[in-house]
Amino acid sequence: MRLKISTNPNQCRGVRLAPNFLILRQLTRKFNQIDPQVRSQIELLSLEQLEMLAEVLLDFSSLQDLTHWLQENLRE
């Protein structure tokens, strides 16, 4: 899905994506495939946790980094 970004306020129609949508896309692009169980865990994250994940995912070098981060942050 491609979204066209417009700077014209008359063309903006309130397109909203789930906060986890972009993070899941980034992770899928980085690691090619995300396990359904990991996807489910990401969908349980709060907005604050999703914002934290959006920053730290840039430093992940493996899916193990992601699963470790989720284990640590889903406890909260």
Backbone torsions as a table, in degrees:
resi	resn	phi	psi	omega
1	MET	NA	130.2	177.3
2	ARG	-113.9	134.5	176.4
3	LEU	-108.7	135.1	176.3
4	LYS	-95.0	122.9	-179.9
5	ILE	-89.4	126.6	179.9
6	SER	-116.4	140.1	175.4
7	THR	-91.6	-4.0	178.9
8	ASN	-84.5	113.6	-177.6
9	PRO	-61.6	-22.4	178.7
10	ASN	-73.7	-17.4	-179.4
11	GLN	-97.4	-11.1	-179.9
12	CYS	-75.1	127.5	-174.2
13	ARG	-121.2	27.4	174.3
14	GLY	68.0	38.6	176.1
15	VAL	-71.1	123.6	178.9
16	ARG	-126.6	135.3	177.2
17	LEU	-112.1	149.6	175.0
18	ALA	-58.1	140.1	-177.2
19	PRO	-56.3	-28.2	-178.1
20	ASN	-85.2	-9.0	-176.7
21	PHE	-58.5	-49.9	-177.3
22	LEU	-66.8	-40.7	179.9
23	ILE	-63.3	-43.1	177.7
24	LEU	-62.8	-38.6	177.4
25	ARG	-65.0	-42.7	179.6
26	GLN	-63.8	-44.4	-179.9
27	LEU	-65.3	-40.0	178.2
28	THR	-63.9	-39.8	178.3
29	ARG	-67.3	-38.8	-178.0
30	LYS	-71.5	-40.9	-173.5
31	PHE	-114.0	4.9	177.6
32	ASN	73.2	-41.0	-178.5
33	GLN	-149.1	138.2	178.4
34	ILE	-116.1	128.9	178.9
35	ASP	-58.2	138.5	179.1
36	PRO	-55.5	-34.2	178.5
37	GLN	-66.9	-38.9	177.5
38	VAL	-66.6	-41.4	176.1
39	ARG	-56.8	-44.6	179.8
40	SER	-62.0	-39.3	178.4
41	GLN	-65.3	-40.5	179.0
42	ILE	-64.0	-37.5	179.4
43	GLU	-67.2	-17.3	177.8
44	LEU	-85.8	-10.9	-175.8
45	LEU	-70.5	145.9	175.0
46	SER	-74.9	169.1	178.3
47	LEU	-60.1	-41.2	179.1
48	GLU	-62.5	-42.4	178.3
49	GLN	-66.8	-37.6	177.7
50	LEU	-64.3	-38.0	177.5
51	GLU	-64.5	-41.0	177.6
52	MET	-64.2	-44.0	179.7
53	LEU	-62.7	-38.8	-179.9
54	ALA	-58.8	-33.0	178.7
55	GLU	-80.4	-46.0	-173.4
56	VAL	-77.5	-22.2	-178.2
57	LEU	-61.5	-22.7	178.1
58	LEU	-65.7	-24.6	-179.3
59	ASP	-92.3	-9.6	-178.5
60	PHE	-68.4	136.7	175.7
61	SER	-110.9	-8.1	179.4
62	SER	-152.4	165.4	175.1
63	LEU	-64.9	-26.1	177.5
64	GLN	-63.5	-36.1	175.5
65	ASP	-60.8	-43.1	179.3
66	LEU	-64.4	-48.1	-178.3
67	THR	-64.8	-36.0	176.4
68	HIS	-64.6	-44.3	179.1
69	TRP	-61.2	-42.8	179.1
70	LEU	-63.8	-42.0	178.6
71	GLN	-60.1	-42.4	-179.4
72	GLU	-68.8	-36.9	-171.7
73	ASN	-94.9	-15.3	176.4
74	LEU	-81.9	-11.4	176.9
75	ARG	-71.1	-25.8	-175.2
76	GLU	-71.0	NA	NA
